[in-house]
Amino acid sequence: MRTVKINDVSVRDGNQSLLATRMDHQDILKILKELDKVGLHSMEVWGGATFDSALRFFKRSPWQNLREMKEAAPNTPFSMLLRGQNIVGYRHYDNDTLERFIRLTLQNGIDIIRIFDALNDIDNIRNAIKFTKKHGGHAQGALSYTVSPVHNIEYYVNYCKELVDLGVDSLCIKDMAGILMPDVVYELVKRLKETFDVPINLHSHATTGLSNLVFEQAILAGVDIVDGCISPFSNGTSHISLETLVDTIKYHKMDVDFDHLDLQPAYEVSNSVATKYINSGQYKTRTLIINPNILIYQVPGGMLSNLMSQLNDQGASDRYDDVLKEIPSVRKDMGYPPLVTPLSQMVGTQAVLNVLTGERYKMVPKEIKDYVMGHYGKFPGEVNQQVVTKVLNGDPVIIKTPIDEIPSVYNEMKAELESKINREALEEEVISYILFSQNAILDESKEEQMKQPEVIEFEIFEGGQ
Ligand code: CO
């Protein structure tokens, strides 16, 4: 009998999707402790927005958090989400920083690194795969799934071939917007299984209400690993529940390493944690309501709530529908990038500016200028040249430094950090400082830091997928 493995993502993506990554570390430890007894294939606990959130909102060391999580859950392999050369940030870092980050990550308790690039540009992820393997980790290569005239099954198979050629240990279909359809996932999984020997992992969000069907079809097509969350943190902008996955796998007479009842203690702890956040108002009903409109606009759930709050801030919530309609046009102009961090926020912001100023590309964020100059990587399709001209507005085109030639900033940043904290800095502290300089100094009293105005390099990056 074929066994389908389950990867739990409750405290990382579930937390990020439903609680804007604000789950308290102690609550995370409680949940992991119980989930650790279940016999899961792995648990995604780190990366994505958790690193930024630990420093920015909790004033805690993400490294210390990771060590404590491993202590609480020593039996289950840990996985994390890495944005390729962007690490857990929003721009390309040098190889020295990337390698140190990956080595420290593996040393501190992560086993599997899921590596993706928003543009599916292999150049942006090949070094991350190389360093993960060099330091003994499991490198999982992820395709960022989207729908567009240039993205089809053939495109994804070719991209996965590049990943497999780089030596990835498994492949992941990363459907961050939850827009996979049941028939498409069936065909995609089948093709990947026929073409490659490595295990295939499906990651999808429940946003449109179709995820039960999507996972059932993926299971029937032969998927090896599926992602889900313990039920109190499942559905809506989050993921299918572990319980539903177990039932679906069993219904189709396949094997799974644990039973419904084995999840009960983890369910109870998670349920009481969820209740706490529901009562405090941080866990909003809104996030659990399915949104089939996403299939029309292909906008990830997290991005919709960000857009809503951006418009509210501007007193322009009545323009929500106009912005939703503008997003596909901006995306087309940009050559159909998948809407995942950082592209989702960039395209969303540009759409907001186009609508609010009343003139398309009259105002353009620096990130969009950089994008059209190719600084984020290769465009999936053709960018609209008229738009490029308007975006650049006569500015000279700056040629991007090739990734392998970006100089190491480690020594310089170490010296800078040490001069601020008046002591020797640990390697992990220097890495945090390189990634999030504004928030990485944890020595000062928490009250002091809270009082400082928050400087956010790109405000809407909060809550990225
Ligand atoms: Co996700």
Boltz pocket constraint, residues with backbone or C-beta under 6 A from the ligand:
constraints:
  - pocket:
      binder: B
      contacts: [[A, 13], [A, 175], [A, 176], [A, 203], [A, 205], [A, 465]]
      max_distance: 6.0
